[in-house]
Amino acid sequence: MSAVLTPSQLETFRRKGFLTLRGLFGEEEVAGWSRECKRLLGLGLAHKDNIRTRPFFVTETFWLVDRLDPVLDISDLFRALARDERVAGPPRDLLGDEALLFKDRLIYKMVGMPGYPLHQDYSWWQEFPRDLINVAVAIDPADSENGALELFPGYHDRLLSAPGEMRHMNEEEARQVDPDSGELMATEPGDVIIFDCMTPHRSGPNISNRMRRQLYLTYSAAGHGDLYQRQLELMKEGRSSWKLTDERKARVFFR
């Protein structure tokens, strides 16, 4: 296939660790994604014990759905989007190889949801190759009020947290990053953000009256083999801290 990214865009990504592509998708396509997001919430999957839905507890009896993780196995529309050349093409150009899906999740960032502290996604993926590429597809507008992603350029050449530990950065590790260098990824529906799995990032709370829905897809180079199922297995194992029996976890994971 022909290249999707220009030499200038490739250089920007190599230098900064991320790249924003504006207006790749039109209003009708975005409207279809919005309807799909509502349909998925209506499937009855949300449950405090369902680790796919990642609830955030406001009180012991009231909670919000943070995300659907994974999501492509229950959505034909988003599964097709993950194969769309506008989404899968840029990772292929960056990897220099066919891009295979590594991970998928739909993040709702509902009103009142907290933000995420500074971290690198690779902290959770250290068993895998370091050249994983994230693609975030904007379904809603994102800004400072509803918790837009903030990316920090130039730190994607190394792991900044302790090797072998799957977590956000602690205060000492975070001091390695210049807090004033962050770039807020204010996006419109149909925009796409591409960032290296080693790029430090964070997001603020959603203090607006709007959701900040984004489909997050991660790709790996085909030369590494198909890593999707192994990633899924490790995610299940990593959530063993949820106080559920193995039988109960098996029952609710794909509920």
Residue frames as qw, qx, qy, qz and C-alpha x, y, z in Angstrom:
[[0.000, 0.886, 0.463, 0.000, 0.00, 0.00, 0.00],
 [0.338, 0.635, -0.048, 0.693, 1.06, 3.60, -0.58],
 [0.329, -0.095, -0.521, 0.782, 2.24, 5.77, 2.30],
 [0.191, -0.813, -0.540, -0.099, -0.36, 7.68, 4.32],
 [0.389, -0.832, -0.060, 0.392, 1.97, 9.99, 6.25],
 [0.462, 0.853, -0.137, 0.201, 4.14, 12.62, 4.60],
 [0.682, 0.203, -0.390, 0.585, 7.90, 12.85, 5.29],
 [0.065, -0.506, 0.255, -0.821, 7.20, 15.95, 7.40],
 [0.759, -0.433, -0.018, -0.487, 4.64, 14.08, 9.50],
 [0.925, -0.044, -0.317, 0.205, 7.00, 11.16, 9.98],
 [0.432, 0.362, -0.372, 0.738, 9.73, 13.55, 11.14],
 [0.378, -0.537, 0.144, -0.740, 7.35, 15.23, 13.59],
 [0.908, -0.328, -0.134, -0.224, 6.42, 11.90, 15.12],
 [0.821, 0.120, -0.349, 0.435, 10.05, 10.76, 15.40],
 [0.233, 0.430, -0.310, 0.816, 11.02, 14.02, 17.09],
 [0.393, -0.393, 0.222, -0.801, 8.07, 14.56, 19.41],
 [0.061, 0.016, 0.968, -0.244, 6.63, 11.08, 19.91],
 [0.316, 0.554, 0.705, -0.310, 3.17, 12.08, 18.68],
 [0.020, 0.016, 0.505, 0.863, 1.26, 13.54, 15.78],
 [0.381, 0.474, 0.560, -0.562, -2.27, 14.93, 15.29],
 [0.099, 0.152, 0.720, 0.670, -4.19, 14.38, 12.06],
 [0.273, 0.311, 0.339, -0.845, -7.14, 16.76, 11.71],
 [0.603, 0.399, 0.049, -0.689, -10.49, 16.06, 10.11],
 [0.025, -0.226, 0.925, 0.303, -9.86, 12.54, 8.84],
 [0.018, 0.388, 0.920, 0.053, -13.50, 11.58, 9.28],
 [0.156, -0.336, -0.299, -0.879, -16.72, 13.40, 8.40],
 [0.424, -0.195, 0.342, -0.816, -19.84, 14.30, 10.35],
 [0.851, -0.026, -0.246, -0.464, -21.87, 11.28, 9.22],
 [0.701, 0.156, -0.656, 0.232, -19.15, 8.87, 10.29],
 [0.072, 0.220, -0.601, 0.765, -18.79, 10.56, 13.67],
 [0.620, -0.159, 0.099, -0.762, -22.56, 10.51, 14.17],
 [0.864, 0.023, -0.464, -0.192, -22.50, 6.75, 13.57],
 [0.473, 0.179, -0.691, 0.517, -19.80, 6.33, 16.22],
 [0.247, -0.223, 0.402, -0.853, -21.86, 8.34, 18.70],
 [0.808, -0.097, -0.139, -0.565, -24.89, 6.12, 18.11],
 [0.786, 0.114, -0.598, 0.104, -22.70, 3.05, 18.53],
 [0.164, 0.265, -0.631, 0.710, -21.38, 4.35, 21.86],
 [0.548, -0.160, 0.252, -0.782, -24.97, 4.68, 23.11],
 [0.868, 0.041, -0.370, -0.329, -25.90, 1.23, 21.78],
 [0.590, 0.210, -0.702, 0.340, -22.98, -0.38, 23.60],
 [0.123, -0.218, 0.568, -0.784, -23.99, 1.22, 26.89],
 [0.704, -0.047, 0.062, -0.706, -27.47, -0.19, 26.37],
 [0.650, 0.181, -0.725, -0.139, -26.26, -3.80, 26.08],
 [0.794, -0.545, -0.025, -0.270, -26.41, -4.29, 29.84],
 [0.782, 0.234, -0.419, 0.396, -22.71, -5.05, 30.17],
 [0.028, 0.605, -0.384, 0.697, -22.05, -2.42, 32.82],
 [0.816, -0.495, -0.288, -0.079, -21.68, -4.02, 36.24],
 [0.296, -0.867, 0.377, -0.139, -19.46, -3.28, 39.20],
 [0.738, -0.346, 0.569, 0.108, -17.89, -6.75, 38.88],
 [0.801, 0.520, 0.241, 0.171, -17.41, -6.68, 35.10],
 [0.504, -0.539, 0.237, 0.632, -13.77, -5.82, 34.53],
 [0.431, 0.415, 0.513, 0.616, -14.50, -5.01, 30.89],
 [0.014, -0.859, -0.378, -0.346, -16.45, -1.91, 31.94],
 [0.475, 0.106, -0.307, 0.818, -13.92, -0.50, 34.46],
 [0.254, -0.842, -0.421, -0.222, -16.39, 1.28, 36.80],
 [0.237, 0.311, -0.366, 0.844, -15.40, 4.38, 38.76],
 [0.382, -0.584, -0.700, 0.152, -17.10, 4.46, 42.15],
 [0.075, -0.613, 0.020, -0.786, -18.55, 7.79, 43.26],
 [0.557, -0.421, 0.470, -0.539, -20.11, 6.14, 46.30],
 [0.324, -0.161, 0.930, -0.056, -20.49, 2.47, 47.25],
 [0.497, 0.447, 0.725, -0.166, -23.79, 2.31, 45.39],
 [0.463, 0.853, 0.123, -0.206, -23.25, 4.82, 42.58],
 [0.535, -0.364, 0.523, 0.555, -20.66, 4.38, 39.86],
 [0.489, 0.737, -0.135, -0.447, -19.88, 5.44, 36.29],
 [0.907, 0.218, 0.260, 0.249, -18.60, 3.40, 33.36],
 [0.247, -0.730, 0.351, 0.531, -15.09, 4.58, 32.54],
 [0.239, 0.501, -0.668, -0.496, -14.52, 2.42, 29.46],
 [0.961, 0.133, 0.151, -0.189, -15.23, -0.75, 27.51],
 [0.133, 0.712, -0.688, -0.044, -11.98, -2.68, 27.34],
 [0.204, -0.047, 0.606, 0.767, -11.94, -4.57, 25.01],
 [0.440, 0.474, 0.271, -0.713, -14.66, -3.31, 22.69],
 [0.319, 0.389, -0.597, -0.625, -14.07, -4.59, 19.13],
 [0.036, -0.054, -0.996, -0.059, -15.47, -8.05, 19.86],
 [0.144, 0.569, 0.738, -0.333, -18.88, -6.50, 20.55],
 [0.248, 0.787, 0.090, -0.558, -18.87, -3.79, 17.87],
 [0.714, 0.386, 0.452, 0.370, -18.78, -4.46, 14.13],
 [0.239, 0.953, 0.094, 0.163, -18.61, -0.72, 13.48],
 [0.277, -0.877, 0.388, 0.048, -15.53, -0.09, 15.59],
 [0.775, -0.154, 0.548, 0.274, -13.91, -3.32, 14.38],
 [0.615, 0.633, 0.328, 0.336, -14.22, -2.00, 10.82],
 [0.006, 0.990, -0.103, 0.097, -12.84, 1.38, 11.93],
 [0.606, -0.620, 0.453, 0.207, -9.74, -0.33, 13.35],
 [0.704, 0.106, 0.562, 0.420, -9.05, -1.69, 9.84],
 [0.351, 0.915, 0.197, -0.026, -9.77, 1.61, 8.05],
 [0.714, 0.340, -0.017, 0.612, -6.75, 2.85, 6.13],
 [0.016, -0.808, 0.069, -0.585, -7.05, 6.27, 7.76],
 [0.668, -0.670, 0.223, -0.237, -6.50, 4.61, 11.15],
 [0.921, -0.197, 0.274, 0.194, -4.29, 1.59, 10.42],
 [0.682, 0.644, 0.004, 0.348, -2.23, 3.28, 7.69],
 [0.018, -0.889, 0.326, -0.322, -0.24, 5.73, 9.85],
 [0.704, -0.531, 0.469, -0.053, 0.99, 3.00, 12.27],
 [0.909, 0.255, 0.247, 0.219, 2.04, 0.93, 9.27],
 [0.443, 0.811, -0.130, 0.360, 4.08, 3.84, 7.94],
 [0.287, -0.818, 0.406, -0.289, 5.69, 4.42, 11.33],
 [0.817, -0.326, 0.474, -0.039, 6.44, 0.75, 11.98],
 [0.217, 0.569, -0.687, -0.395, 7.68, 0.04, 8.46],
 [0.022, -0.018, -0.999, -0.034, 5.60, -3.12, 8.56],
 [0.433, -0.448, -0.592, -0.510, 1.98, -4.21, 8.40],
 [0.201, -0.308, 0.504, -0.782, 0.24, -3.04, 11.58],
 [0.475, -0.300, -0.820, -0.109, -1.64, -5.62, 13.65],
 [0.475, -0.689, -0.058, -0.544, -4.10, -4.75, 16.39],
 [0.375, 0.191, -0.744, 0.519, -2.54, -5.07, 19.83],
 [0.085, -0.373, -0.714, 0.587, -5.19, -3.51, 22.10],
 [0.131, -0.456, -0.439, -0.763, -8.55, -1.74, 21.87],
 [0.172, -0.478, -0.688, 0.518, -10.70, 0.23, 24.31],
 [0.039, -0.676, -0.386, -0.626, -13.50, 2.77, 24.15],
 [0.300, -0.231, -0.503, 0.777, -13.10, 5.47, 26.80],
 [0.059, -0.778, -0.575, -0.247, -16.23, 7.44, 27.69],
 [0.294, 0.024, -0.273, 0.916, -14.70, 9.96, 30.14],
 [0.203, -0.717, -0.618, -0.249, -18.13, 10.76, 31.51],
 [0.135, -0.766, 0.063, -0.626, -19.01, 13.94, 33.37],
 [0.642, -0.681, 0.220, -0.277, -17.33, 13.93, 36.78],
 [0.962, 0.031, -0.106, 0.249, -14.67, 11.38, 35.91],
 [0.442, -0.789, 0.253, 0.344, -11.22, 12.08, 37.39],
 [0.478, 0.764, -0.415, -0.125, -8.10, 12.47, 35.30],
 [0.970, -0.029, -0.072, 0.230, -5.10, 10.19, 34.97],
 [0.377, -0.826, 0.288, 0.305, -1.67, 11.06, 36.38],
 [0.315, 0.738, -0.539, -0.257, 1.49, 11.11, 34.29],
 [0.781, -0.152, 0.606, 0.017, 2.40, 7.73, 32.83],
 [0.256, 0.442, -0.697, -0.503, 3.73, 5.84, 29.82],
 [0.891, 0.056, -0.045, -0.448, 1.54, 3.07, 28.43],
 [0.673, 0.379, -0.630, 0.081, 4.58, 0.86, 27.97],
 [0.224, -0.427, 0.692, -0.538, 4.84, 0.58, 31.75],
 [0.770, 0.006, 0.444, -0.457, 1.99, -1.96, 31.52],
 [0.878, 0.453, -0.027, -0.152, 3.30, -3.62, 28.34],
 [0.136, -0.783, 0.597, 0.108, 6.94, -4.33, 29.21],
 [0.731, -0.053, 0.676, 0.079, 6.69, -7.96, 28.09],
 [0.660, 0.638, 0.388, 0.085, 6.13, -6.72, 24.53],
 [0.567, 0.269, 0.176, 0.759, 8.23, -4.87, 21.90],
 [0.201, -0.524, -0.258, 0.786, 8.77, -1.17, 22.53],
 [0.031, -0.060, 0.426, 0.902, 7.56, 0.07, 19.13],
 [0.071, 0.580, 0.810, -0.046, 3.83, -0.10, 19.89],
 [0.015, 0.141, 0.199, 0.970, 1.80, 2.76, 18.38],
 [0.123, 0.511, 0.703, -0.478, -1.36, 4.25, 19.90],
 [0.034, -0.287, -0.472, -0.833, -4.14, 5.78, 17.82],
 [0.079, 0.444, 0.644, -0.618, -6.86, 7.83, 19.56],
 [0.022, 0.407, 0.614, 0.676, -9.93, 8.61, 17.44],
 [0.105, 0.121, 0.379, -0.911, -11.94, 11.59, 18.70],
 [0.043, -0.514, -0.830, -0.214, -15.69, 11.02, 18.92],
 [0.173, -0.913, -0.356, 0.093, -16.44, 14.16, 20.96],
 [0.235, 0.827, -0.224, 0.460, -14.64, 17.50, 21.13],
 [0.774, -0.362, -0.310, 0.416, -11.83, 17.39, 23.69],
 [0.133, 0.782, -0.141, 0.592, -10.53, 20.38, 25.63],
 [0.179, 0.314, -0.662, 0.656, -9.21, 21.37, 29.05],
 [0.537, -0.239, 0.269, -0.763, -12.68, 21.26, 30.62],
 [0.932, -0.029, 0.015, -0.360, -13.58, 17.68, 29.71],
 [0.734, -0.453, 0.497, 0.097, -10.15, 16.16, 30.25],
 [0.710, 0.663, -0.230, -0.059, -8.28, 16.27, 26.95],
 [0.922, -0.070, -0.011, 0.382, -5.10, 14.26, 26.62],
 [0.034, -0.952, 0.296, 0.063, -1.86, 16.09, 27.41],
 [0.940, 0.178, -0.016, 0.289, 1.29, 14.74, 25.74],
 [0.352, -0.847, 0.290, 0.275, 4.91, 15.53, 26.58],
 [0.754, 0.634, -0.168, 0.022, 7.29, 15.63, 23.58],
 [0.347, 0.729, -0.546, 0.224, 10.79, 14.23, 23.41],
 [0.424, -0.478, 0.686, -0.349, 10.70, 11.66, 26.21],
 [0.923, 0.143, 0.065, -0.350, 9.72, 8.62, 24.15],
 [0.572, 0.544, -0.610, 0.074, 13.21, 7.14, 23.94],
 [0.261, 0.199, -0.832, 0.448, 13.21, 5.60, 27.42],
 [0.553, -0.568, -0.598, -0.118, 11.06, 4.19, 30.21],
 [0.007, -0.618, 0.271, -0.738, 10.82, 6.79, 32.97],
 [0.737, -0.487, 0.190, -0.427, 9.31, 4.61, 35.70],
 [0.420, -0.483, 0.767, -0.053, 10.89, 1.60, 37.41],
 [0.467, 0.250, -0.757, -0.382, 11.45, -1.37, 35.05],
 [0.296, -0.096, -0.947, 0.082, 9.19, -4.31, 35.79],
 [0.068, 0.383, 0.643, -0.660, 6.58, -2.25, 37.64],
 [0.027, 0.480, 0.666, 0.570, 3.19, -1.68, 35.98],
 [0.207, -0.735, -0.492, 0.418, 1.97, 1.69, 37.28],
 [0.188, 0.949, 0.098, 0.234, 1.80, 5.44, 36.86],
 [0.494, 0.422, -0.368, 0.665, 4.90, 7.48, 37.59],
 [0.499, -0.652, -0.423, 0.382, 5.57, 8.43, 41.18],
 [0.032, -0.986, -0.058, 0.151, 6.46, 12.02, 42.11],
 [0.444, -0.609, 0.471, 0.458, 10.20, 11.50, 41.76],
 [0.522, 0.172, 0.696, 0.463, 9.89, 9.88, 38.34],
 [0.267, 0.839, 0.462, 0.104, 7.48, 12.57, 37.13],
 [0.203, -0.890, 0.108, 0.395, 10.07, 15.24, 37.93],
 [0.533, -0.142, 0.584, 0.595, 12.11, 13.96, 34.99],
 [0.272, 0.580, 0.613, 0.462, 9.47, 15.54, 32.72],
 [0.072, -0.024, -0.062, 0.995, 9.24, 19.29, 32.25],
 [0.188, 0.548, 0.754, -0.310, 5.64, 20.06, 33.28],
 [0.212, 0.699, 0.030, -0.682, 5.59, 23.18, 31.11],
 [0.006, 0.320, -0.740, -0.591, 6.42, 21.21, 27.96],
 [0.354, 0.320, 0.873, -0.104, 3.08, 19.41, 27.79],
 [0.204, 0.049, -0.435, -0.876, 0.83, 19.95, 24.78],
 [0.499, 0.261, 0.616, -0.552, -2.93, 19.73, 25.33],
 [0.105, 0.081, 0.841, 0.525, -4.52, 17.71, 22.54],
 [0.418, 0.439, 0.327, -0.725, -7.60, 19.84, 21.89],
 [0.103, 0.004, 0.860, 0.500, -9.41, 17.90, 19.17],
 [0.587, 0.185, 0.001, -0.788, -12.66, 17.92, 17.21],
 [0.813, 0.119, 0.534, -0.197, -14.73, 14.86, 16.29],
 [0.819, 0.568, 0.061, 0.044, -13.03, 13.00, 13.47],
 [0.130, 0.826, -0.532, 0.131, -9.52, 14.05, 14.46],
 [0.967, -0.069, -0.212, 0.124, -6.92, 11.36, 15.17],
 [0.226, -0.841, 0.479, -0.106, -3.99, 11.47, 17.60],
 [0.922, 0.179, -0.309, 0.152, -1.09, 9.08, 17.05],
 [0.203, -0.828, 0.453, -0.261, 1.45, 8.64, 19.84],
 [0.498, 0.344, -0.774, 0.184, 4.28, 6.34, 20.82],
 [0.764, -0.469, -0.435, -0.080, 3.60, 3.92, 23.68],
 [0.637, -0.179, -0.328, 0.674, 6.60, 5.49, 25.47],
 [0.056, 0.508, 0.072, 0.857, 5.30, 9.07, 25.21],
 [0.126, -0.266, -0.690, 0.661, 4.45, 10.40, 28.70],
 [0.236, -0.408, -0.404, -0.783, 0.89, 11.65, 28.98],
 [0.013, -0.288, -0.744, 0.603, -1.85, 12.53, 31.42],
 [0.151, -0.516, -0.521, -0.663, -5.36, 13.96, 31.40],
 [0.145, -0.139, 0.434, -0.878, -7.37, 16.18, 33.70],
 [0.240, 0.347, 0.834, -0.355, -10.81, 15.52, 35.20],
 [0.007, -0.451, -0.627, -0.635, -14.00, 16.06, 33.24],
 [0.052, -0.388, -0.501, 0.772, -15.45, 19.14, 34.94],
 [0.248, 0.047, -0.371, -0.894, -17.70, 19.98, 31.98],
 [0.667, 0.186, 0.461, -0.555, -21.24, 18.85, 31.19],
 [0.731, 0.514, -0.314, -0.321, -19.98, 16.85, 28.17],
 [0.932, -0.159, 0.286, 0.153, -18.49, 13.40, 27.67],
 [0.125, 0.767, -0.553, -0.300, -15.05, 13.00, 26.08],
 [0.924, 0.075, 0.371, -0.057, -15.43, 9.75, 24.16],
 [0.250, 0.712, -0.599, -0.268, -12.41, 8.42, 22.29],
 [0.996, 0.083, 0.014, -0.029, -11.65, 5.07, 20.70],
 [0.196, -0.765, 0.606, 0.098, -8.10, 4.01, 21.60],
 [0.968, 0.249, -0.019, 0.004, -6.40, 1.47, 19.36],
 [0.320, -0.729, 0.571, 0.199, -2.83, 0.19, 19.72],
 [0.869, 0.466, -0.139, -0.091, -0.92, -1.50, 16.90],
 [0.596, -0.532, 0.543, 0.259, 2.17, -3.69, 16.75],
 [0.293, 0.571, -0.620, -0.451, 4.42, -4.63, 13.83],
 [0.938, 0.120, -0.110, -0.306, 3.40, -7.83, 12.06],
 [0.558, 0.488, -0.637, 0.211, 7.00, -9.00, 12.31],
 [0.197, -0.367, 0.709, -0.569, 6.50, -9.53, 16.04],
 [0.180, -0.235, -0.954, -0.054, 3.60, -11.91, 15.42],
 [0.409, -0.590, -0.389, -0.578, 0.02, -11.56, 16.61],
 [0.235, 0.119, -0.658, 0.706, 0.22, -10.28, 20.21],
 [0.436, -0.397, -0.143, -0.795, -3.46, -9.51, 20.79],
 [0.810, -0.369, -0.417, -0.187, -4.49, -12.60, 22.78],
 [0.653, -0.070, -0.470, 0.590, -1.40, -12.48, 24.98],
 [0.008, 0.286, -0.162, 0.944, -2.10, -8.84, 25.80],
 [0.626, -0.403, -0.247, -0.620, -5.66, -9.78, 26.75],
 [0.819, -0.243, -0.498, 0.149, -4.46, -12.59, 28.98],
 [0.454, 0.050, -0.392, 0.799, -2.05, -10.29, 30.81],
 [0.253, -0.381, -0.010, -0.889, -4.77, -7.70, 31.29],
 [0.773, -0.403, -0.355, -0.336, -6.97, -10.29, 32.97],
 [0.761, -0.152, -0.451, 0.441, -4.11, -11.43, 35.16],
 [0.263, 0.240, -0.230, 0.906, -3.23, -7.86, 36.05],
 [0.436, -0.416, -0.049, -0.797, -6.70, -7.22, 37.35],
 [0.648, -0.217, -0.724, 0.092, -6.52, -10.12, 39.80],
 [0.139, 0.042, -0.508, 0.849, -6.33, -7.49, 42.52],
 [0.574, -0.241, -0.154, -0.768, -10.09, -7.16, 42.11],
 [0.302, -0.208, 0.837, -0.406, -11.40, -9.31, 44.96],
 [0.821, 0.200, -0.099, -0.525, -13.10, -11.88, 42.79],
 [0.757, -0.176, 0.626, 0.064, -12.71, -15.62, 42.62],
 [0.132, -0.268, 0.731, 0.614, -11.21, -17.04, 39.44],
 [0.192, 0.428, 0.870, 0.154, -14.59, -18.55, 38.56],
 [0.104, 0.831, 0.412, -0.359, -16.37, -15.24, 39.03],
 [0.068, -0.649, 0.347, 0.673, -13.76, -13.34, 37.01],
 [0.184, -0.011, 0.849, 0.495, -14.10, -15.80, 34.15],
 [0.164, 0.611, 0.774, -0.014, -17.85, -15.34, 34.21],
 [0.053, 0.885, 0.282, -0.367, -17.92, -11.56, 34.22],
 [0.371, -0.404, 0.370, 0.750, -14.97, -10.65, 32.01],
 [0.017, -0.042, -0.624, -0.780, -16.85, -10.89, 28.72],
 [0.167, 0.495, 0.758, -0.391, -20.26, -10.42, 30.27]]
